[in-house]
Amino acid sequence: MPEQPPVNPTIRTIAMPADTNPAGDIFGGWLMSQMDLAAGSIAALTARGRSATIAVEGMKFHRPVKVGDEVSLYADLIHVGRTSMRIHVEAWRRERDSDDTQQVTEATFTFVAINEDGSARAVRGD
Ligand SMILES: CC(C)(COP(=O)(O)OP(=O)(O)OC[C@H]1O[C@@H](n2cnc3c(N)ncnc32)[C@H](O)[C@@H]1OP(=O)(O)O)[C@@H](O)C(=O)NCCC(=O)NCCS
């Protein structure tokens, strides 16, 4: 795993008490939704319109996220198919009062560009 995150995050947010699981740790589903949002932002820009998540591969939780952590999501377009886009996403945490950052998750999301009726369409519009 890299020791430093990429330069510019796609999304940056703060893990709040409402995002915890019953044990009081940050809920993995919350983190996955932030990753989906970051990938979706890249998909919308790439497809110039609506898209939907069709698959998530290689989801890994490397370390826990704590309440109050600043969480940065880095989404990187790695492949464009006819209707699909593969986007690699990493999440990194930083304690509020520290410069230290740690990678906490990674996964590859596949989005499909869709029409208004929800059917697949070509990403490049051809
Ligand atoms: C997105 C959707 C419209 C696509 O339906 P479809 O046209 O029958 O899908 P296809 O099987 O033709 O696949 C479309 C693309 O996705 C790719 N794909 C399909 N299943 C995949 C999988 N499991 N992993 C990776 N890519 C996949 C195909 O290779 C194809 O890519 P390409 O056009 O670039 O070659 C449909 O699957 C759907 O509505 N899914 C639900 C989406 C959703 O609600 N997401 C939010 C979940 S809460």
The ligand as a Gaussian input file, in Angstrom:
#p B3LYP/6-31G(d) Opt

LIG

0 1
 C      -27.156000      -0.877000     -15.445000
 C      -28.147000      -1.756000     -16.213000
 C      -29.194000      -0.874000     -16.913000
 C      -27.326000      -2.489000     -17.291000
 O      -28.158000      -3.467000     -17.836000
 P      -27.730000      -4.264000     -19.180000
 O      -27.808000      -3.337000     -20.333000
 O      -28.539000      -5.511000     -19.263000
 O      -26.230000      -4.633000     -18.842000
 P      -25.190000      -5.443000     -19.714000
 O      -25.159000      -6.846000     -19.245000
 O      -25.441000      -5.225000     -21.190000
 O      -23.813000      -4.740000     -19.298000
 C      -23.587000      -3.351000     -19.513000
 C      -22.100000      -3.114000     -19.291000
 O      -21.770000      -3.458000     -17.950000
 C      -20.743000      -4.470000     -17.937000
 N      -21.040000      -5.397000     -16.837000
 C      -22.156000      -6.132000     -16.674000
 N      -22.067000      -6.855000     -15.545000
 C      -20.862000      -6.563000     -14.994000
 C      -20.195000      -6.995000     -13.812000
 N      -20.736000      -7.895000     -12.976000
 N      -18.977000      -6.499000     -13.558000
 C      -18.402000      -5.602000     -14.379000
 N      -19.003000      -5.132000     -15.521000
 C      -20.210000      -5.631000     -15.818000
 C      -20.853000      -5.154000     -19.305000
 O      -19.613000      -5.745000     -19.653000
 C      -21.194000      -3.956000     -20.186000
 O      -20.042000      -3.164000     -20.416000
 P      -19.643000      -2.565000     -21.893000
 O      -20.896000      -2.065000     -22.561000
 O      -18.702000      -1.438000     -21.590000
 O      -19.010000      -3.666000     -22.654000
 C      -28.854000      -2.793000     -15.271000
 O      -27.941000      -3.798000     -14.898000
 C      -29.401000      -2.135000     -14.025000
 O      -30.361000      -1.360000     -14.072000
 N      -28.801000      -2.485000     -12.862000
 C      -29.171000      -1.839000     -11.589000
 C      -28.341000      -0.561000     -11.390000
 C      -28.645000       0.087000     -10.076000
 O      -29.800000       0.242000      -9.712000
 N      -27.588000       0.451000      -9.368000
 C      -27.711000       1.038000      -8.077000
 C      -27.735000      -0.038000      -7.074000
 S      -28.467000       0.534000      -5.556000

